[in-house]
Each structure stands twice: as structure tokens, then as C-alpha cells.
Amino acid sequence: MEGSRKRDAEDSDVGPPRPPPDAEDVDADVGPARPTDAGEEDAQEEETQDIDIGPAPPKLKKRRVLLFEQQYLQLLPNAQMYERSYMHRDTVAHVLVTPTDFIITASVDGFLKFWKKQQEGIEFVKVYRAHLGSVDGLACGCDGMLLASLSRDKTIKVYDVLNFDMIVMLRLPYVPGCCEWIYKRGEAQGRLAVSDFNSGDCHIYDVKSGQEVPLTTLAMHRSPITAMVYNAPADTVISADSRGFVEYWSSSTYEAPTQPAVSWTSKLDTDLFEIAKAKTTVRSLEVSKDGTQFVAVCADSRLRVFHFAPGKLRRVYDESLQAAQELQRSGAEAFVLEDIDFGRRMAVEREVAVSESAPPPNAVFDESGNFLIYPCLLGIKMVNLVTNACVRVLGKAENTERFLRVALYQGKKGKLKLPTPEMLDKMAAPDPTIIAAAYKRPRLYLFSRREPKDMEEGEGGAPGGARDVFNEKPSLEDVLAAEEGAGGSMVLPRGVIIHTTKGDIKLKLFPDECHRTVENFTTHARNGYYDNVVFHRVIKGFMIQTGDPLGDGTGGESIWGGEFADEFHKTLRHDRPGILSMANAGPNTNGSQFFVTTVPCGWLDNKHTVFGRVVKGMDVVQVIEKAKSDKNDKPLEDIKIVNLTLLDSVDDVQ
């Protein structure tokens, strides 16, 4: 039968002959596949029968991929460390980027600063004493023309951004909670929504009219509103109250929005009750540029991303302490910190959680809406919302800052004509920048696509790095310290002998590299502060610690009262036994306690200030190190500092 089939085929072939059966050009075969032999069919049936026994396995889910992800990432900052920082007089609480390329920053002492984005970096423009108290809220219109700042002193100030001028001041009969501009581009009225800090009311003002009487008062919520944001493409305001309830309302009619702005008719069809179900509150809200999604940063340390129109929950990101501990235990290289550094950050995180003065953390979308950027314990995370993957962590190496607020600049907005080759040569490369504010830091930090040029020395050899710009006048305390330190490297002692009950320890001090730390130590020594103080913490193979007048590791303060900042220098490291270094409870918490290492301790670099080194008496240090101690590392037999002798020159200790 097979032979007759071949003869029929040969008789019907018209035109060039077919290639021989053993031809290798398989791609040339167009049309149905050749029929299989009977033997082949039987083999295939047996194979199929062998495989198809039992339930079919589930189909693998197709992994989502963001097309052109690398092109999107090229328009976002990628530096691991901040390139530059600028000063305020007090802690920076708010940062904002306007569509008109201005950066606005506000601090807890009521000052407001205008900065202008340049081709690289930013330039200072103007400063206002906006409020007598802290700036508690900041909002910019969708066109970037108007800016509002509010304070619990019952005032709201309004500014013309392009002319960086204050144009209106509203005195309110109530304490404002938060505010948001709710006008569309080109609208005659400049409407501003202001919530009442103590009730669920929301008052609408026409700021351009200069009237302090509201146009209307809304009662959308039964509890005080904690966050508001205006979705300009949908002309809808999203607000959340202290009980976790989220509401949509039209900025034109002040009623619930209808289709096509939203795709639901009943709120029960949405996930907007999820926050209330979790018994938490929204601390900040942000909408993507296209208005299709928004993110709620909640008090339970979770970020919830919603699709706007259907009101459905898209993603939840857990940044709680428990999640951070699990991530640390997972061992993932990109997210794991050194144990000491992790413990330090956890302590700061707990402090932030209970602090009433810390500004609420926020999150922002990039221009495409594909990436979410927000601060966390590790630094500043950049998450791909399509693939649900963390693609970058900025500022992880900055172990002294806990970033809380971020704003993103990606370049000029608006439609551009197709550039010619000549125009391409003249066009400046985009300079995407993240502007961040940190917990208890009077600075704004800039992350770009450039790493800091000089991490160790600033202009004129000033320690601390050229990236930290001192653009503010020094305080009285700084002036006095500078006057005492002018030529002070020769005034301060350069050596010390610690007389202990086990013998003498001679040390060389480094006043040139860490003037303030040596000044604190030697002043305490001169005043007898350390006399009869015990070594309260002794760990064999690590260090010996003292300097606490209470003798239990919980006391001691600086000569200025309280705590003072760290002083790190590139040449001073915990690279050998006998290093004299300051003990602390976290970044910039130096008091009076200090320790001497008995082994190299490189993991302590840039965490504890090195200000001296043992040059004689290391055998005494080792005797103290080997003392028997209790479960709290305190020696069973008291080992005390008798007193200290200060030496004026380095030669005296050699």
C-alpha cells in the first residue's frame, strides 16, 4: 500500500522534482506534516499512554515581564550613596518637586526653602520663615504654579512658585490637618481643600479670591482626615481618615465620582475597606502621573498599591520590623546587613515608630507608573510593580541616615518635537534625582546617577566630605567650638595616661582628625569625671569599656550636655588591638563612654569614632580583658580608673 502511494505521488508531481527524503533543509517544508508510519504511530500512542496516567499537572504561570525595563531604569537614579546634601537650620520634614522644576523643602522650625533644578544638581533660590511652629503640611498644584504650607498654628501660607513669592495668608478658626490643591489646569479658581485636625470636616477655599471664608464644607468622613491627594486625570480626590476609611469624591461636584472616572457603582465591589479591616490608618497618599493607580503608606508599615478605577488592591509591601528581621535571616545578599549595623537600624526604626515629631513616610511613582520608590530600613527601595521585584536599593551604605521622605525629579515634562541630529548633540542628558529627608537630620539629600566624587575630604581638606555642603550660618555653639578649635590641634592634649587599679595605659590622641571628640574626652579627664569609674563591660577577644559614672553602661553625657556627633576619618580605623574609640547607642549618640579594642575590629569602622591608640601598657589592657565577668560582661572584681594624666606633646607618650 505504501508503494502504491509513492507511485501515485510520482505520477501527480508536475514541475521540479521534490528534494530527496534525506535533505537537511527542514525549514523549506511548508504545509501539513508528512504522514507517519504505522510503527511510529504505535510508538507515539504508547509514549502518550505512559505519560497521561494520573491528573494533569497545573500549567505554569507566565512570568510577567516589563518591556524596555532597562530603558526605564536609565531614567531613574542609581547611585548607591547620596551625591550631595544641603542644610536647613533644623530637621527637614518635607520635600517636594514641582512640575515647574522647583524643589521645595520645609523644616520643623517653620522655614521654607525654594531650590531650582539645574542641569546637574540644584541651586538655592529663596528662604521664607513661613510659620512660627513646624511646617506640618506641604502641597503643590497639578500645574506647579501654586504652593501651600500649613502649620498647627492655624495658618496657611500660599506661594507663587514661578516668582517664589508669598501671595496669600489664611488665618483659620480651627487647627488644620492636611491640605491639597483640587483645581484643574487652566481653571480660574485656585481651590484648596483643608481638613480639620480634630474632626472629619474638609473646607474648600478659593485662594485666588483672597477670601478666608470657605466656598463649602464637606463631611465625607466621620473621623479626622489623615491624608488627601488629588487625581488630576480623573478629577477626583482620594482621602483617608484616622479609622482607615478611604473615600473618592469629585473635585467639581464634591459628590461620589461616577463612570468613566471609576468602574464601580458600589464601594462593596472594591478593596477600599482593606485598610479599615486591617485596623490601621493611612499616613500618606500618592497618585501615579496617569492617574490609574495610587499608593497608601500605612501606620502598620505596609504600603498598599491600588488600581484607581476599579478600587482593587494591586500590591502590598510589608516593611514592618518583623519583615525586616525575616529578610535579614534569609541571607539574601542584596538585602542583608552586618549584624551590628542591622541592630543599630532596628533601634532607630523603633524610635521612629513611637516618635510624634517624625514626619510621616511617603512613596512616589516614577513618570511611567511602573516603579514605586519609597524609604525603608535598608535605604530607598525601587520596586518594579509589573514584575513585583526590588530592582534597586539606594543609600544602603548610608548607615547613619534613616530616610523618611522622598521626591523624584526625572526631567522636564511636556511634548517634544522629534529632534534633529543637530538638536541631539545640543540636548543635555537627563539628570534624574531623588531628593530625600532623613530622621532628625537638618539636611536634604540628593541621589542621582553619579556617585560622590570625594567621600573623605571636603574643600580645604575639611573632613566630612565635599558632598555635605555647609550652606547655613553656623550656630552659636558651632562658632564657639570653631573659636576654641582655631589652631586648637596644638591646644588640646595629644596624649593621656590612664591610671587603673591594674596598672597604667598610655595612649596617643588624634585632636587634628577628631577635635571635638578629643576635646570632650580631655575636658572630662581634666575635671575628674572619670576618676574612680569602673570598667563595666569586658569581653575577652573584643574590647574593654569604661567611662560611665553610673557603672552599668546606661549613663554618661558629653561636656556640652547630652550627646554629640560622630567624627570619622579615612586614616583612623579599628585595624589593630589597642584602638581607643567612643562607645555609643547609635549614630551621633556619643557621650562619655569609651573602649579599647583587644583585637582588630573592622566592622566597627564608620560606626564608632576612633580618637586614640595605645602606645604603652597593652599588657595592662590584656590583664583587664582576662578578668572574670558575669553574664552581663561586668567584671566580678571592680577594676577602676584611678585618674588620668594629660600630656601636651606626642613625644611624652612615646
Helices and strands as residue ranges (DSSP letters): H 2-12, G 26-28, H 38-51, H 69-73, E 84-87, E 92-97, E 102-107, E 111-117, E 122-129, E 137-140, E 146-151, E 155-160, E 165-171, E 176-181, E 191-196, E 202-206, G 207-209, E 216-218, E 225-231, E 236-241, E 246-250, G 267-269, H 274-277, E 282-287, E 293-298, E 302-307, E 313-318, H 321-330, H 339-354, E 364-365, E 371-375, E 380-384, E 389-394, E 403-409, H 421-426, E 433-438, E 443-447, G 459-461, H 476-485, H 488-491, E 495-500, E 503-509, H 515-526, E 537-539, E 543-546, E 579-582, E 594-597, G 602-604, E 610-616, H 618-625, E 641-647, G 650-653
